[in-house]
């Protein structure tokens, strides 16, 4: 009997390791002394990550955030002991998906940092989530800026190791507040095969920064508006990439890259309108962006959308299409944004 019980425990443990393990966080009703189940959720992301970083075995790990405000007092390092292989992921996601029928913006978990500078990599800055593993996915979250007045540069999601692959950011919103809680760069990542899809970036200084070893990145179905430096910074090489079905408008610059910038990959089926500078490079001498008059870049199937605007807050509660392109602007990519399913 004792041997059978031991064998049964080994069997159950092995079986559970083959499938995703889920941990829940509820900033309102949770407790960090809980076990992280749906019935007994953690209260903070810090506690959930501390537990999941120590899990060994196999299978994906998912931290699921219930609605509420999550305040980051320090950077959160995603560095699981469990090795993520080609079929597993480390996921931080919202309990309610934007594609759920009854979804509303107030169901999005809100991530806001008040951290001091917590990283010295390249220069002093503050990081929200530091991705230190391959195969990490963020899904369905709303990121606000850092309101700590000692912080000049804040990056909600960073990945510093250029050998780590497969960062996925989807269904998320990044909303900066230039005068009070700025976002220097919403996503600052090294490494190949990043996938940034179905997101909204609004009033960030920069939206997406991809630099070292970024071969094979995909940027699709995003809305980027009112970036007051640039929508994108790409590294000095000529990586293979997919850039499709994005709406990028009313930014200071569309792309900042190398002075001798050349991209072999095409920008296909996008709306790119009313950006002060289309493509430029950073001038140390002038401390600003200089426009490249004839960059070696190919645009294909450019989609014209006149009088572009976003649905901004007009009422006491946010509408479902908050910060999405005005419904009157109908084109083949008017559904860019955090939704995948067609909206009414």
N, C-alpha and C positions, 0 to 999 in steps of 0.2 A: 504493500500500500504506500509506504513512504517513497519508494522508487517511482511508482506511478505518479504520485503528486509532484515530485521533482521534475519528471519528464513533462507533465502537464504545464507546469509553470514555465519551463523552457520553451515549450511550444507556443504558449500565449505570448510570451515576450518576443519571440522571433516573429510571430504573425503581426504583432502591433508595429514592429519596426519596418515592416514592408509597406506600410501605408502612412499617410500624412498624420502627424500628431498636431492637434489643435489646442491652442491656449487662448483664453479670452481675457480681455481687459475692459473694465468698466470704471471710468474716473468718478462716477457718481456713487455707485453702490458697491464697488469692489473693495477688496482688502488685500494688502500685499502679503498677508499671512495665509491667504487662501491657496488652493492648489491649482488655480488657473482653469478650472472647468467652467462650463457655461453657468452652472448653478453656483459656483464659488469662484468668480473671476478675480484676477489681480486688480489693483487700483491704478498702478503706474506701468508705463511701457518699460521703464528701467528694470522693474522686478521681473517682468515677463522675459525680457532679453537676457537678464542674468541667469534665469533658469534654463532657457532654451539654448544659450551658448554652451552649456555644460552637457547637453544630451549627446550621447554617442549612439552607435548602431547605424541603421540605414533608414531611408524614407525621408520625405519632405517634412518640414516644420512650418506651421502657420500660426502667427500671432494675429488674432482677430480683435479689432478695436470697436467697441460699442460707441454710440454717439456721445459727444462731450468734448471738453477742452483738455488737451494734454500739454502740460507746461514742461519744457525741457530746461532743467537747471544745469545740465552738463551734457556733453556730447554722448550719444549712444553708439557703442561700437558693436556692429554685427559681425561676430567672428566665431561661428559655431564650431564646437569640437567635432561634431558630425560632419564628415566630408560630403559636400554636395557634388553628386556625380551628374552624368548627362541627363538623368531622368528625375532628379530631385531638385527642390528649391527651398530657399529660406524666404518666407513670405510675410509681409506685414500688410494686412488688408482691413478694409472696413466691413463691419457686420452687414451693412446694407449696401447693395450694389446700386450704382446710378441707373442701371438698366432694370431694376425692380419697378413694377407698375406703380407702387405707392411711395417711391423714393421722392424725397424733397431735400433741398440743400441743407436744412437743419439736421439731417441725419448723418452728414459727413463728419467724421472725427476731425477735430481741429488741432493741428500741431503748431505750437508757438514757442519760440525759444526766448528765455531771458538770461541765457548763459553769458558769462564773461568770455573773453578770448580763450579758446581751449585747444588751439593747434598752432604749432610753429612751422608747419610744413610749407616751405617756400617763403612764407611771410606770416605774420601774426593775424589770426582770424578766428572766427567761431564757426563750428560745424554742428549741425543738428544730428544727422545720422552719418556715421562713418562706415561705409561698406568695406569690410575686410574679408569677404568671401566671394567666390563666384556664385552665379545662379541665385541672385537676390532679386526679389520682386516687391515693389510697392504698388498698392492698388486701392483706389477709391478714397484717398485722403486729401484734406485741405491743409496746405502749408501756408502759414503767415510768416511775417518777418521776425527779426530779433529787436526787441524794444530796449535792450540794455544800452545806455548811452556811451559806454566805454568801447563798444564794438563798432568798428568801421566796416568790416567785411563779414557778411554772414551767408553761409551756404547750407540750405536745409538738407541736401543730399550730396555727399562727396564720396568719391572712390579714388584713393591715392595710388594704389598698386597697379601699374600698367599691365601686369600679367593676368589679372583677374578678369574673367569674361562674363558675359550674359547678365548685365544689369537691365532690369525691366522696370519702367515706370509707366503706369497706365491708369486712366480714369481719375487722375489727380488734378487739383487746382493749386496754383502757386500765386498768391496775392501779396504783393509788396505794398508798403505804405512809405513812400519816399521821405516824408517829413517826420515820421515817428517810429516805424518798425521796418526798416528797409531789408530787401533781399539783394545782395550783391550778385549772386548767381544761383538760380534755382537748382540746377544740376551741374556739378563740376566733377567730371569723371575722366579717368584714364582707363585704358583697357579695351579689348575688342568686343564686338557684337552687342553693343548697347541697343536697347529697343525702347524708344520713347514715343508713346502712341496714345491718342485720345486723351490729351491733357489740355488744360487752359493755363496760360502764363499771362498775368496781368500786372503791369506796373512794377515789374522786377527791373533792376538796373540791367541785368543780363538774364536771359532765359536759360540757354543751354550752352555749356562750355565743355568741349571735348578736345583733348590735346594729345596725349602720348598713346601710341599703339591703338588707335581707334578704328582699325580696319573693320569693315562690315557693319557699321552702325546703321540703324533704321530710325528715321524720324517721320512719322505718318499721322495724319488726322488730328493735328494739334491746332489750337488757336493761340497766337502770340500777338499781344498788343501793348503799346505804350511802354516798351522797354526804353529806358532813357539813356542807355549806352548802346546796346546791341541785342538783337534777338539771338544771334549765334556767334560764338568764337570757335573756330576749328583750328586744329594744329597745323604745323608747317608742311606736312606731307600731303600726298594725293591719295587719300584712302578710297577704297570702294565703299559706296554707301547707297542707301535708298532714301530718297527725300520726296514724298508724295502726299497729295491731298491735305496740305496744310494751308491755313489762312494766316498770313503774316502781314500786319498793317499798323500804321501809325507808330512805328518805332523810329528811334534815331538812326540806327543802321540795321540792315538786314543781316549781313555777315561781316565779321572781322577775321582776317586771316593773315597769311604771309604777304609781304610786299610783292613778291613774284607769284602770287596765288595762281594755281592751276588745278582744276578739278576735272577728271575724266568722266566721272559719273554725272548723270544729268539730274536736274531739278524738274520733276515731272508732275503735271496736273496740280499746280498750286495757284493760290491767289496771293500775290505779293504786291501790295498797294501802299502808296503814300508813306514810304519810308524816306527819311531825309537823305540817307546815303544807302545806295544799294549794296555795294561791296567795297570794303576798305581795309586798311592796315593800320596798326597802332604806331604812332610816331612818338618815340621817346623825347625827341627834340621839341616837338610841339605839344607833348602831353595830350594828344587827342587823336581822333581817327581821321585819316586822310583817304579820300575816295580814290579808288582805282578806276580809271576812266574806261579801260577796255580789258576787263579781266577775262581769263580763259575759262569761261563757265558757260554751260549750255542749259537754257531753259526750254522746256518742251510742253506744249499744251497749257500755256498760261491762261488762267481763267479770270476774266475781268469781272469785278464786282464793284459797281459804283456806289458812292455814298455809304460806305461800310460803317456800321456801328454795332455796339454790343448792347445787350439788355442789361442795364445797370439797375441798381436798387432804387425803386420808386415808391415802394409801399412799406408797411410795417414788417412784413415777412418777405423773404426772398422767393421769387418765382422759380419754377423748376429750371427754366432756361437762363438763369442768372449768368451773366458774363459769356453768353453764347451769341453768335451772330444773329442780328435781328431777323425774325422769321420772314420779313418781306424780301430779304436778299436771297432768293432761291437760285441755286446753281447745283451742279453735280457734286459739289463738296460742301454744301451749306450745312451738312450734318457733322462737320468736323467739330471736335470737342470731346467732352468726357463720356458721351453716350455712344454705344455701338448699335443698339437697336434703334430703329427709326422712331422719331418723336412725332406726336400728333401736331 
